[in-house]
Amino acid sequence: MNALDAYGLMLEIRFFEEAIERLFLEGRIMGTAHTCIGQEAVAVGVAAALAPQDAMTTTHRGHGHFLARGADAGRALAELFGRETGYSRGRGGSQMMMDTSIGFYGANGITGGSIPFATGLALDAQMRGSGRVTACLFGDGASNQGTFHETLNIASLWKLPVLFIAENNGYAMSTPTASGLANPCIADRAKAYAMPGVTVDGNDFYAVRDAVAQFAAAARNNEGPALIECMTYRLSGHSRGDPRIYRTREEEAAAQQNDPILRMEKHLALTAEDISAHRQNALAKIDAAITFCESSPLPDPVAYIADATGHYV
């Protein structure tokens, strides 16, 4: 993935997430969703470092990871519209999408729930000798879950090819990281499990990509797991309807100055005309995805009625 492609993908994720927030407000989609506005460099950086045969698991805030791994924006959005063309045929919603053909093994509504699952995928890869590495993404709040500690311990003992990637966006829902972690540096926890740990700038596509590529190569060489902490910021609310009363608008304005997309535009030295063209192209993709969703059929309930053997078709 070259830098311009990465930039275009970051824009697509940003506009996808902004569309979700708008569509909720307009009452065109229901339920809830957790957007990753401001965290696009993590998703795209991780995906850019992985090989086609590698696996990825994600969290409740996983749309960006899915799109970065190669998901179709129309089918992903159709799932939120509850349409038959969605990845789970309109039955799963925001957190229940999977496509193993592109190495994406899904999200999880349980905090830290995908950490042991990702490690199981890594054990499978080790036993088969497939050379597959699993990238396991989770939030800073998940690092306080018991499954985090239990799983990192066994992954290190068995030298499993899994990368534990913490997206530290500063808040576990509404709890500031410093209020929830005695040591706010998640990467420091790697020492307890005899694995390398590193903290990188999660708003820098190149920093994320290079760190993941380095440790993925080591894991593929039977050197075991690593813990990578990506420091970023969630510009949006925790989920739909979050009034964000736990942080100030001044804090958010300061974070806007570190927007990973603005930083990418500066790094690529894009002109105003270039930026406009790339943004219009990404917006057109999302507009096309919305049109696809609205013209897609609703699921046929008859198709889910149990047959005579008790199985569902």
C-alpha positions as CSV (number, residue, x, y, z in Angstrom):
1,M,0.0,0.0,0.0
2,N,1.6,3.3,-1.1
3,A,1.1,6.5,0.9
4,L,-1.5,8.0,-1.4
5,D,-3.6,4.8,-1.3
6,A,-3.3,4.9,2.5
7,Y,-4.4,8.5,2.6
8,G,-7.4,7.7,0.3
9,L,-8.4,4.8,2.6
10,M,-8.1,7.0,5.7
11,L,-10.5,9.5,4.0
12,E,-12.9,6.7,3.1
13,I,-13.0,5.5,6.7
14,R,-13.5,9.1,8.0
15,F,-16.4,9.8,5.7
16,F,-17.9,6.4,6.3
17,E,-18.0,7.1,10.1
18,E,-19.3,10.6,9.6
19,A,-22.0,9.2,7.4
20,I,-23.0,6.8,10.1
21,E,-23.4,9.6,12.6
22,R,-25.5,11.7,10.2
23,L,-27.7,8.7,9.2
24,F,-28.5,8.0,12.9
25,L,-29.5,11.6,13.4
26,E,-31.7,11.5,10.3
27,G,-33.3,8.3,11.6
28,R,-32.3,6.3,8.5
29,I,-30.5,3.6,10.5
30,M,-31.2,2.3,14.0
31,G,-29.5,0.7,16.9
32,T,-26.1,2.0,17.9
33,A,-22.5,2.3,16.6
34,H,-19.1,3.3,17.9
35,T,-17.2,5.4,15.4
36,C,-13.4,5.8,15.1
37,I,-13.2,9.4,13.9
38,G,-9.6,10.5,14.6
39,Q,-8.2,7.0,14.8
40,E,-7.9,6.2,11.1
41,A,-4.1,6.1,11.0
42,V,-4.1,3.1,13.4
43,A,-6.5,1.1,11.2
44,V,-4.7,1.8,7.9
45,G,-1.2,1.5,9.4
46,V,-1.9,-1.9,10.8
47,A,-3.6,-3.2,7.6
48,A,-0.7,-1.8,5.5
49,A,1.8,-3.9,7.5
50,L,0.0,-7.2,7.3
51,A,0.3,-9.9,4.6
52,P,-2.7,-11.2,2.7
53,Q,-2.8,-14.4,4.7
54,D,-2.7,-12.6,8.1
55,A,-5.7,-12.3,10.4
56,M,-7.2,-9.4,12.2
57,T,-9.6,-9.1,15.1
58,T,-11.2,-5.9,16.3
59,T,-13.4,-4.3,19.0
60,H,-16.9,-2.7,19.2
61,R,-15.2,0.3,17.4
62,G,-14.2,-1.7,14.4
63,H,-15.6,-0.2,11.2
64,G,-12.3,1.4,10.3
65,H,-10.3,-1.8,10.8
66,F,-12.7,-3.7,8.6
67,L,-12.5,-1.2,5.8
68,A,-8.7,-0.9,6.1
69,R,-8.5,-4.7,5.7
70,G,-10.4,-4.5,2.5
71,A,-14.2,-4.6,3.3
72,D,-16.7,-3.2,0.9
73,A,-18.1,0.0,2.2
74,G,-21.5,-0.7,0.7
75,R,-21.9,-4.1,2.3
76,A,-20.6,-2.9,5.7
77,L,-23.0,0.0,5.7
78,A,-25.8,-2.3,4.5
79,E,-25.4,-4.2,7.7
80,L,-26.2,-1.1,9.7
81,F,-29.2,-0.5,7.4
82,G,-30.4,-4.0,8.3
83,R,-30.3,-5.1,4.6
84,E,-29.9,-8.5,3.1
85,T,-26.7,-7.4,1.3
86,G,-24.9,-6.7,4.6
87,Y,-22.1,-8.8,5.8
88,S,-24.3,-10.6,8.3
89,R,-27.4,-10.4,6.0
90,G,-28.7,-7.5,8.0
91,R,-29.0,-9.5,11.2
92,G,-25.8,-8.6,13.1
93,G,-25.4,-4.8,13.0
94,S,-22.4,-2.7,13.7
95,Q,-20.4,-5.2,15.8
96,M,-21.2,-8.4,14.1
97,M,-19.4,-8.4,10.7
98,M,-16.8,-10.8,9.5
99,D,-15.1,-11.7,6.3
100,T,-12.5,-14.4,6.6
101,S,-11.7,-14.2,2.9
102,I,-9.8,-10.9,3.6
103,G,-8.5,-12.1,6.9
104,F,-11.0,-10.2,9.1
105,Y,-12.3,-12.3,11.9
106,G,-14.7,-9.9,13.3
107,A,-15.6,-7.5,16.1
108,N,-16.7,-8.2,19.7
109,G,-19.2,-6.4,21.9
110,I,-17.4,-7.6,25.0
111,T,-14.6,-5.5,26.2
112,G,-11.4,-7.4,25.5
113,G,-13.5,-10.3,24.1
114,S,-11.4,-10.8,21.0
115,I,-8.1,-11.0,22.8
116,P,-8.3,-14.7,23.6
117,F,-10.0,-15.4,20.3
118,A,-7.1,-13.8,18.4
119,T,-4.7,-15.8,20.4
120,G,-6.6,-19.0,19.5
121,L,-6.1,-18.0,15.8
122,A,-2.4,-17.6,16.4
123,L,-2.2,-21.0,18.1
124,D,-4.0,-22.5,15.1
125,A,-1.4,-20.8,12.8
126,Q,1.5,-22.2,14.8
127,M,0.1,-25.7,14.9
128,R,-0.5,-25.7,11.1
129,G,2.8,-23.9,10.3
130,S,0.8,-21.5,8.1
131,G,3.0,-18.5,8.7
132,R,0.0,-16.4,9.5
133,V,0.2,-13.6,12.0
134,T,-2.8,-12.3,13.9
135,A,-3.2,-8.6,14.7
136,C,-5.5,-8.2,17.7
137,L,-6.8,-4.7,18.2
138,F,-8.4,-3.5,21.5
139,G,-8.9,-0.3,23.4
140,D,-7.1,1.0,26.5
141,G,-9.9,0.0,28.8
142,A,-9.5,-3.7,27.7
143,S,-6.0,-3.7,29.1
144,N,-7.6,-3.9,32.6
145,Q,-9.6,-7.0,31.8
146,G,-8.4,-10.4,33.2
147,T,-8.5,-11.9,29.8
148,F,-5.8,-9.4,28.7
149,H,-3.3,-10.6,31.4
150,E,-4.2,-14.3,31.1
151,T,-3.9,-14.3,27.3
152,L,-0.6,-12.3,27.1
153,N,0.9,-14.8,29.6
154,I,0.0,-17.9,27.6
155,A,0.8,-16.2,24.2
156,S,4.3,-15.5,25.5
157,L,4.8,-18.9,27.1
158,W,4.0,-20.6,23.8
159,K,5.6,-17.9,21.6
160,L,2.5,-17.5,19.5
161,P,2.4,-15.3,16.4
162,V,0.1,-12.6,17.6
163,L,0.4,-8.9,17.9
164,F,-1.6,-7.2,20.7
165,I,-2.3,-3.7,19.5
166,A,-3.8,-1.3,22.0
167,E,-5.6,1.8,20.6
168,N,-5.1,4.2,23.5
169,N,-7.5,7.0,22.6
170,G,-7.4,8.5,26.1
171,Y,-10.7,7.2,27.4
172,A,-12.3,3.9,28.4
173,M,-15.8,5.0,27.5
174,S,-15.8,8.2,29.7
175,T,-13.0,7.3,32.1
176,P,-9.6,9.0,31.4
177,T,-6.8,6.6,31.0
178,A,-4.9,8.1,34.0
179,S,-7.9,7.4,36.2
180,G,-8.2,3.8,35.2
181,L,-4.6,2.6,34.9
182,A,-2.1,2.9,37.8
183,N,0.6,3.0,35.1
184,P,-1.0,4.8,32.1
185,C,1.6,3.3,29.8
186,I,0.0,0.1,28.5
187,A,3.2,-1.0,26.7
188,D,5.0,-1.3,30.0
189,R,2.8,-4.2,30.8
190,A,4.7,-6.3,28.2
191,K,7.6,-6.7,30.6
192,A,5.6,-8.8,33.0
193,Y,5.0,-11.3,30.2
194,A,8.6,-11.3,28.7
195,M,7.5,-9.9,25.4
196,P,8.6,-6.6,23.7
197,G,6.4,-3.6,24.2
198,V,6.5,-0.3,22.4
199,T,4.5,2.9,22.3
200,V,4.1,4.7,19.0
201,D,2.3,7.8,17.7
202,G,-1.1,6.4,16.6
203,N,-1.9,9.4,14.6
204,D,1.2,8.8,12.4
205,F,0.4,6.2,9.7
206,Y,4.1,5.5,9.1
207,A,4.9,5.0,12.7
208,V,2.1,2.5,13.1
209,R,2.9,0.7,9.9
210,D,6.6,0.3,10.6
211,A,6.1,-0.9,14.2
212,V,3.6,-3.5,13.1
213,A,5.7,-4.6,10.2
214,Q,8.7,-5.1,12.4
215,F,7.0,-7.2,15.0
216,A,5.0,-9.1,12.4
217,A,8.2,-10.2,10.8
218,A,9.6,-11.3,14.2
219,A,6.4,-13.2,15.0
220,R,6.6,-14.9,11.6
221,N,10.1,-15.9,12.5
222,N,8.9,-17.7,15.6
223,E,10.0,-15.0,18.0
224,G,6.6,-14.7,19.7
225,P,4.1,-11.9,20.4
226,A,4.5,-8.2,21.0
227,L,2.4,-5.5,22.6
228,I,2.1,-2.3,20.6
229,E,0.4,0.8,22.1
230,C,-0.8,3.4,19.6
231,M,-1.5,6.7,21.2
232,T,-4.4,8.4,19.5
233,Y,-7.6,10.3,20.2
234,R,-11.3,9.7,19.6
235,L,-12.6,12.9,18.1
236,S,-16.2,11.5,18.2
237,G,-18.2,10.4,21.1
238,H,-18.0,7.0,22.6
239,S,-21.1,5.9,20.9
240,R,-24.3,7.3,19.4
241,G,-25.7,10.1,21.6
242,D,-22.6,10.6,23.7
243,P,-22.7,14.3,24.9
244,R,-19.0,14.1,25.8
245,I,-19.5,15.9,29.1
246,Y,-16.4,14.2,30.5
247,R,-14.0,16.3,28.4
248,T,-13.9,19.9,27.4
249,R,-14.4,21.4,23.9
250,E,-11.0,23.1,24.3
251,E,-9.4,19.6,24.7
252,E,-11.1,18.5,21.6
253,A,-10.0,21.5,19.6
254,A,-6.4,20.9,20.6
255,A,-6.8,17.2,19.5
256,Q,-8.2,18.4,16.1
257,Q,-4.8,20.0,15.4
258,N,-3.3,16.5,15.6
259,D,-5.8,15.0,13.2
260,P,-4.1,12.1,11.4
261,I,-5.6,13.0,8.1
262,L,-4.4,16.6,8.2
263,R,-1.0,15.2,9.2
264,M,-1.0,12.9,6.2
265,E,-1.9,15.7,3.9
266,K,1.0,17.7,5.2
267,H,3.4,14.8,4.9
268,L,2.4,14.2,1.3
269,A,2.7,17.9,0.5
270,L,-0.7,17.9,-1.2
271,T,-2.0,21.1,-2.8
272,A,-5.5,22.4,-2.0
273,E,-6.6,21.1,-5.4
274,D,-5.1,17.6,-4.7
275,I,-6.9,17.5,-1.3
276,S,-10.2,18.5,-2.8
277,A,-9.9,15.9,-5.5
278,H,-9.1,13.1,-3.0
279,R,-11.8,14.1,-0.7
280,Q,-14.4,14.3,-3.4
281,N,-13.4,10.8,-4.6
282,A,-13.8,9.3,-1.1
283,L,-17.1,11.1,-0.6
284,A,-18.4,9.7,-3.9
285,K,-17.6,6.2,-2.7
286,I,-19.6,6.7,0.5
287,D,-22.5,8.3,-1.4
288,A,-22.5,5.3,-3.7
289,A,-22.5,3.0,-0.7
290,I,-25.5,4.7,0.8
291,T,-27.4,4.5,-2.5
292,F,-26.5,0.7,-2.7
293,C,-27.9,0.2,0.9
294,E,-31.1,2.1,0.3
295,S,-31.8,0.1,-2.9
296,S,-31.0,-3.3,-1.2
297,P,-33.8,-5.5,0.0
298,L,-34.7,-6.2,3.6
299,P,-34.0,-9.7,4.8
300,D,-36.6,-12.3,4.1
301,P,-37.8,-13.6,7.4
302,V,-39.0,-16.9,5.8
303,A,-35.4,-17.7,5.0
304,Y,-34.7,-17.9,8.8
305,I,-37.6,-20.2,9.7
306,A,-36.5,-23.6,11.0
307,D,-36.9,-26.4,8.6
308,A,-38.3,-29.8,9.6
309,T,-35.0,-31.0,11.0
310,G,-34.8,-28.0,13.3
311,H,-32.0,-26.3,11.4
312,Y,-32.2,-22.8,10.1
313,V,-31.7,-22.2,6.4
